Amino acid sequence: MSEVYKYTIEIFYSEEDEGYIAVVPELPGCSAFGETEEEALKEIKVAIELWIDTAKKEGREIPKPMGKEVLGALVEKMKI
């Protein structure tokens, strides 16, 4: 379960879905829904584990977590 916490998680409100969507940019297609931010976070942690387990079973490459690099890029972008 330690792998779950290494990835960047983005959570945003969706008017269309009337709830919160959580996505993991490093893991294509990995997303989850929750009526609250907390619920979306809980669900995305499950989704990350499932994504990684499935990738391992299928012999797919598991992307390296890039949390600090993503954060650094956002900070640099904000300085411009």
C-alpha positions as CSV (number, residue, x, y, z in Angstrom):
1,M,0.0,0.0,0.0
2,S,3.0,2.3,0.3
3,E,3.0,2.9,-3.4
4,V,-0.3,4.6,-3.2
5,Y,1.0,7.6,-1.5
6,K,3.8,8.3,-3.9
7,Y,1.7,9.6,-6.8
8,T,0.3,13.0,-7.4
9,I,-3.4,13.2,-6.9
10,E,-5.5,16.0,-8.3
11,I,-9.1,16.5,-7.0
12,F,-11.6,18.9,-8.5
13,Y,-15.3,19.5,-8.3
14,S,-17.4,18.5,-11.4
15,E,-20.6,20.5,-11.8
16,E,-21.7,17.9,-14.4
17,D,-21.2,15.0,-12.1
18,E,-22.2,17.0,-9.0
19,G,-19.3,15.6,-7.0
20,Y,-15.5,15.4,-6.8
21,I,-13.3,13.7,-9.3
22,A,-9.8,12.5,-8.4
23,V,-7.2,11.7,-11.0
24,V,-3.6,10.5,-11.0
25,P,-1.7,12.2,-13.9
26,E,1.1,9.6,-13.9
27,L,-1.3,6.7,-14.2
28,P,-3.4,7.0,-17.4
29,G,-7.0,6.4,-16.9
30,C,-6.8,6.2,-13.1
31,S,-9.6,8.2,-11.7
32,A,-12.3,8.0,-9.0
33,F,-15.4,9.8,-7.9
34,G,-16.7,10.9,-4.5
35,E,-19.5,13.1,-3.2
36,T,-17.0,14.8,-1.0
37,E,-13.2,15.5,-1.4
38,E,-12.5,13.1,1.3
39,E,-14.5,10.3,-0.4
40,A,-12.8,11.0,-3.7
41,L,-9.4,10.7,-2.0
42,K,-10.4,7.4,-0.3
43,E,-11.6,6.0,-3.7
44,I,-8.6,7.1,-5.7
45,K,-6.3,5.3,-3.2
46,V,-8.2,2.1,-4.0
47,A,-8.0,2.9,-7.7
48,I,-4.2,3.4,-7.6
49,E,-3.7,0.0,-5.9
50,L,-6.0,-1.7,-8.5
51,W,-4.2,0.2,-11.4
52,I,-0.8,-1.0,-10.1
53,D,-1.9,-4.6,-9.5
54,T,-3.5,-4.8,-12.9
55,A,-0.4,-3.4,-14.6
56,K,1.8,-5.9,-12.8
57,K,-0.4,-8.8,-13.8
58,E,-0.4,-7.7,-17.4
59,G,3.4,-7.1,-17.4
60,R,3.0,-3.4,-18.2
61,E,5.5,-0.8,-17.1
62,I,4.5,1.1,-13.9
63,P,5.3,4.8,-14.3
64,K,7.6,6.3,-11.7
65,P,6.0,8.7,-9.3
66,M,6.8,12.3,-10.2
67,G,5.2,14.2,-7.4
68,K,8.1,16.5,-6.7
69,E,8.8,17.1,-10.3
70,V,5.1,18.0,-11.0
71,L,5.0,20.3,-8.0
72,G,8.3,22.0,-9.1
73,A,6.9,22.6,-12.6
74,L,3.8,24.1,-11.2
75,V,5.7,26.4,-8.9
76,E,8.0,27.5,-11.8
77,K,4.9,28.1,-14.0
78,M,3.4,30.3,-11.3
79,K,6.5,32.5,-11.2
80,I,6.2,33.5,-14.9
